[in-house]
Amino acid sequence: MNLKAYLTLLRPANLVTAIADILAGMAIVGFVWNDKTPIFLLISTICLYGGGVVLNDYFDLAIDTKERPERPIPSGKVSGVSALIFGSILLGFGICFAFCYQIQSGWIAFCITILVLVYNRFAKHHPFFGPTVMGMCRGGNLLLGMSLVSGLKLPHIYLSLLPILYIAAITMISRDEVHGGKKAPLSFAGFLYLIVFGLLLFISFCLGNLLFSFPFVFLHLGMVIPPLYMAYRNTIGKNIGKAVKMGVISLIILDASFAASFGLLTLAIFILCLLPLSLVLAKYFSVT
């Protein structure tokens, strides 16, 4: 078995961002570490995200054979059948570990799995449903983190709309990262970014934690806007790929902003410390 090929399929840098989602959800609902251990949901999100990206490569085999022949499946390092089995097992484990924590978490993980399958098999290449379903997967992951406490409140559920908008923006521009594209999707992605950042600042202001969240939001702006603007100026695939990569990795800062907005500055800093790890892994393993 080619271990590096399987790790490449898993996109390790992205897995770190999934962990950050759980920690952010924990901050939003005020989870206390002494109550229960979040380890089951941390393992669950790794399995769910890992299974999703593995199946993404499986369903993209025909496209990757032409556009990315170096990827593990088209290069022959991992067979299509092995990838299908591996991804399916990971999704199954993701659901099981979530149910091990509590029933509510298990059903959220089940819904995430359905969304993952719908995205990979049907919605991926649709201009509207592709970004929307992918965003819902990420919003569901934040809800999975919130499910660390029983009985989710409606205002908390509404917060899952922010990662939905953010990931939808990234997914929308990622379609052009191989051959290049048009400026309109990049402009709209920038607009969605600003909506997300503005809403975060508004939420933190209402909660009296604007001073906590502002540095994180400002840092996030500084990481995603420059590569997005560079791609807008020159819409070649390479520039768009950099904008997508930074958008995905800096999702960690969005999660840190959530924690800061709810007054948990220590946890926000801890989440932010995951960013260097993700950046290092991104140098060795593909993000997109």
C-alpha positions as CSV (number, residue, x, y, z in Angstrom):
1,M,0.0,0.0,0.0
2,N,1.3,3.4,-1.0
3,L,0.8,5.4,2.3
4,K,1.7,8.8,0.8
5,A,-0.8,8.3,-2.0
6,Y,-3.6,7.6,0.5
7,L,-2.5,10.6,2.6
8,T,-2.6,12.7,-0.6
9,L,-6.2,11.6,-1.2
10,L,-7.0,12.7,2.4
11,R,-5.7,16.2,1.9
12,P,-4.2,16.5,5.4
13,A,-4.1,20.3,5.4
14,N,-7.8,20.4,4.9
15,L,-8.5,17.9,7.7
16,V,-7.0,20.5,10.2
17,T,-9.7,23.0,9.1
18,A,-12.4,20.4,9.9
19,I,-11.1,20.1,13.4
20,A,-11.2,23.9,13.7
21,D,-14.9,23.7,12.8
22,I,-15.7,21.5,15.8
23,L,-13.8,23.7,18.1
24,A,-15.6,26.8,16.8
25,G,-19.0,25.0,17.3
26,M,-17.9,24.2,20.8
27,A,-17.2,27.9,21.5
28,I,-20.5,29.0,20.1
29,V,-22.6,26.8,22.4
30,G,-20.3,27.3,25.5
31,F,-19.2,23.7,25.7
32,V,-17.2,23.0,28.9
33,W,-14.4,20.5,28.6
34,N,-15.2,19.0,32.0
35,D,-18.7,18.0,30.8
36,K,-17.6,15.4,28.2
37,T,-14.7,14.9,26.0
38,P,-15.1,16.1,22.3
39,I,-12.7,13.4,21.1
40,F,-15.5,11.4,19.4
41,L,-16.7,14.4,17.3
42,L,-13.1,15.3,16.5
43,I,-12.5,11.8,15.1
44,S,-15.9,11.9,13.4
45,T,-15.2,15.2,11.5
46,I,-11.8,13.9,10.4
47,C,-13.4,10.7,9.0
48,L,-16.3,12.6,7.4
49,Y,-14.1,15.2,5.7
50,G,-11.5,12.5,4.7
51,G,-14.2,10.3,3.2
52,G,-15.7,13.2,1.3
53,V,-12.4,14.3,-0.3
54,V,-11.5,10.7,-1.2
55,L,-14.8,10.2,-2.9
56,N,-14.3,13.5,-4.6
57,D,-11.3,12.1,-6.3
58,Y,-13.1,8.9,-7.1
59,F,-16.0,10.6,-8.9
60,D,-13.6,13.0,-10.6
61,L,-11.4,10.3,-12.1
62,A,-12.4,11.1,-15.7
63,I,-11.6,14.8,-15.3
64,D,-8.4,14.2,-13.3
65,T,-7.1,11.8,-15.9
66,K,-7.1,14.8,-18.3
67,E,-6.4,17.7,-16.0
68,R,-4.5,16.2,-13.1
69,P,-2.9,12.9,-14.1
70,E,-0.5,13.1,-11.2
71,R,-3.4,12.6,-8.6
72,P,-3.3,9.2,-6.8
73,I,-6.1,7.5,-8.7
74,P,-5.4,8.5,-12.4
75,S,-1.7,7.9,-11.8
76,G,-2.5,4.3,-10.7
77,K,-1.0,4.7,-7.2
78,V,-4.5,4.0,-5.7
79,S,-7.1,2.0,-7.6
80,G,-10.6,3.4,-8.1
81,V,-12.1,0.5,-6.2
82,S,-9.7,1.0,-3.3
83,A,-10.6,4.7,-3.1
84,L,-14.3,3.9,-3.2
85,I,-14.0,1.4,-0.3
86,F,-11.6,3.7,1.7
87,G,-13.9,6.7,1.3
88,S,-17.0,4.8,2.2
89,I,-15.4,3.3,5.3
90,L,-14.3,6.7,6.5
91,L,-17.8,8.1,6.1
92,G,-19.2,5.1,8.0
93,F,-16.7,5.6,10.8
94,G,-17.6,9.3,10.9
95,I,-21.3,8.5,11.5
96,C,-20.5,5.8,14.1
97,F,-18.2,8.0,16.1
98,A,-20.8,10.8,16.1
99,F,-23.5,8.4,17.4
100,C,-21.0,7.3,20.1
101,Y,-21.1,10.9,21.4
102,Q,-24.9,11.3,21.3
103,I,-27.9,10.7,19.0
104,Q,-28.2,14.3,17.9
105,S,-24.6,14.3,16.7
106,G,-25.1,11.0,14.9
107,W,-28.0,12.3,12.8
108,I,-26.1,15.5,11.9
109,A,-23.1,13.3,10.7
110,F,-25.6,11.2,8.7
111,C,-27.0,14.3,7.1
112,I,-23.4,15.5,6.3
113,T,-22.7,12.2,4.7
114,I,-25.8,12.5,2.5
115,L,-24.8,16.0,1.4
116,V,-21.3,14.7,0.7
117,L,-22.6,12.0,-1.6
118,V,-25.1,14.4,-3.3
119,Y,-22.3,16.8,-3.9
120,N,-19.8,14.3,-5.3
121,R,-22.3,12.4,-7.4
122,F,-24.8,14.9,-8.6
123,A,-24.3,18.6,-7.6
124,K,-20.6,19.2,-8.0
125,H,-20.6,20.6,-11.6
126,H,-23.9,22.6,-11.3
127,P,-23.2,26.4,-11.1
128,F,-25.7,26.9,-8.2
129,F,-26.2,23.6,-6.4
130,G,-22.5,22.7,-6.5
131,P,-21.3,25.6,-4.3
132,T,-24.5,25.6,-2.2
133,V,-24.3,21.9,-1.3
134,M,-20.6,22.1,-0.6
135,G,-21.3,25.1,1.7
136,M,-24.0,23.1,3.4
137,C,-21.5,20.3,4.1
138,R,-19.3,22.8,5.9
139,G,-22.2,24.4,7.7
140,G,-23.2,21.0,8.9
141,N,-19.7,20.4,10.2
142,L,-20.0,23.6,12.4
143,L,-23.4,22.2,13.6
144,L,-21.7,19.0,14.4
145,G,-19.4,21.0,16.7
146,M,-22.4,22.7,18.3
147,S,-24.0,19.4,19.0
148,L,-21.4,18.9,21.8
149,V,-24.3,20.2,23.9
150,S,-27.8,18.8,23.7
151,G,-30.6,20.9,22.3
152,L,-29.3,23.3,19.6
153,K,-30.9,26.8,19.7
154,L,-32.2,28.4,16.6
155,P,-29.9,31.5,16.7
156,H,-26.9,29.1,16.9
157,I,-28.2,27.1,13.9
158,Y,-28.4,30.4,11.9
159,L,-24.7,30.9,12.4
160,S,-24.1,27.9,10.1
161,L,-25.1,30.1,7.2
162,L,-21.8,31.9,7.5
163,P,-19.6,29.0,6.5
164,I,-22.2,28.1,3.9
165,L,-21.6,31.5,2.2
166,Y,-17.9,31.3,2.7
167,I,-17.4,27.9,1.2
168,A,-19.9,28.5,-1.6
169,A,-17.6,31.4,-2.6
170,I,-14.5,29.2,-2.7
171,T,-16.3,26.4,-4.5
172,M,-17.6,28.8,-7.1
173,I,-14.1,30.1,-8.1
174,S,-12.5,26.7,-7.8
175,R,-14.1,25.6,-11.0
176,D,-11.6,27.8,-12.9
177,E,-8.4,26.9,-11.1
178,V,-7.2,24.6,-13.9
179,H,-7.9,26.6,-17.1
180,G,-8.6,30.0,-15.7
181,G,-11.9,31.8,-15.9
182,K,-13.9,35.0,-15.8
183,K,-13.8,37.9,-13.4
184,A,-17.5,37.8,-12.4
185,P,-17.2,34.7,-10.1
186,L,-14.2,36.3,-8.4
187,S,-16.1,39.5,-7.8
188,F,-19.1,37.7,-6.4
189,A,-16.8,35.6,-4.2
190,G,-15.3,38.8,-2.8
191,F,-18.7,40.1,-2.1
192,L,-19.7,36.9,-0.2
193,Y,-16.4,37.2,1.8
194,L,-17.3,40.7,2.8
195,I,-20.8,39.7,3.8
196,V,-19.4,37.0,6.1
197,F,-16.8,39.3,7.7
198,G,-19.4,42.0,8.2
199,L,-21.9,39.7,9.8
200,L,-19.2,38.3,12.1
201,L,-18.2,41.7,13.3
202,F,-21.9,42.6,13.8
203,I,-22.4,39.5,15.9
204,S,-19.4,40.1,18.0
205,F,-20.5,43.7,18.5
206,C,-23.9,42.6,19.7
207,L,-22.2,40.2,22.1
208,G,-19.8,42.9,23.4
209,N,-16.7,41.1,22.0
210,L,-15.8,43.3,19.0
211,L,-12.3,44.0,20.3
212,F,-11.7,40.3,20.6
213,S,-12.9,39.4,17.1
214,F,-11.7,42.3,15.1
215,P,-8.0,41.2,14.9
216,F,-9.0,37.8,13.7
217,V,-11.4,39.1,11.0
218,F,-8.7,41.7,9.9
219,L,-6.1,38.9,9.7
220,H,-8.6,36.8,7.6
221,L,-9.2,39.7,5.3
222,G,-5.4,40.1,4.8
223,M,-5.0,36.5,3.9
224,V,-7.9,36.0,1.4
225,I,-8.3,39.3,-0.3
226,P,-4.8,39.8,-1.8
227,P,-4.7,36.4,-3.7
228,L,-8.4,36.9,-4.7
229,Y,-7.5,40.4,-6.1
230,M,-4.4,39.0,-7.9
231,A,-6.7,36.4,-9.5
232,Y,-9.1,39.1,-10.5
233,R,-6.4,41.1,-12.2
234,N,-5.1,38.1,-14.0
235,T,-7.6,35.2,-14.2
236,I,-5.1,32.5,-15.1
237,G,-5.6,29.1,-13.4
238,K,-2.5,29.4,-11.3
239,N,-3.7,32.6,-9.6
240,I,-7.2,31.3,-9.1
241,G,-5.7,28.1,-7.5
242,K,-3.7,30.3,-5.0
243,A,-6.9,32.1,-4.1
244,V,-8.8,28.9,-3.6
245,K,-5.9,27.4,-1.5
246,M,-5.7,30.4,0.8
247,G,-9.5,30.5,1.1
248,V,-9.7,26.9,2.3
249,I,-6.8,27.0,4.7
250,S,-7.8,30.4,6.2
251,L,-11.1,28.9,7.1
252,I,-9.3,28.2,10.4
253,I,-9.3,32.0,11.0
254,L,-13.0,32.1,10.4
255,D,-13.4,29.5,13.1
256,A,-11.1,31.4,15.4
257,S,-13.2,34.5,14.8
258,F,-16.3,32.6,15.9
259,A,-14.6,31.7,19.2
260,A,-13.5,35.3,19.7
261,S,-16.9,36.6,18.9
262,F,-18.4,34.6,21.7
263,G,-15.7,35.8,24.1
264,L,-13.5,32.7,24.2
265,L,-10.2,34.4,23.3
266,T,-8.0,31.6,24.6
267,L,-9.8,29.0,22.5
268,A,-9.7,31.4,19.5
269,I,-5.9,31.7,19.8
270,F,-5.7,27.9,20.1
271,I,-7.7,27.5,16.9
272,L,-5.5,30.0,15.2
273,C,-2.4,28.0,16.2
274,L,-3.8,25.2,13.9
275,L,-3.1,27.6,10.9
276,P,0.7,27.1,10.8
277,L,0.2,23.3,10.9
278,S,-2.2,23.5,8.0
279,L,0.1,25.7,6.0
280,V,3.0,23.3,6.5
281,L,0.9,20.3,5.4
282,A,-0.2,22.3,2.4
283,K,3.4,22.5,1.2
284,Y,3.6,18.7,1.0
285,F,0.0,17.7,0.1
286,S,-2.5,19.2,-2.3
287,V,-5.3,21.3,-0.9
288,T,-7.6,21.3,-3.9
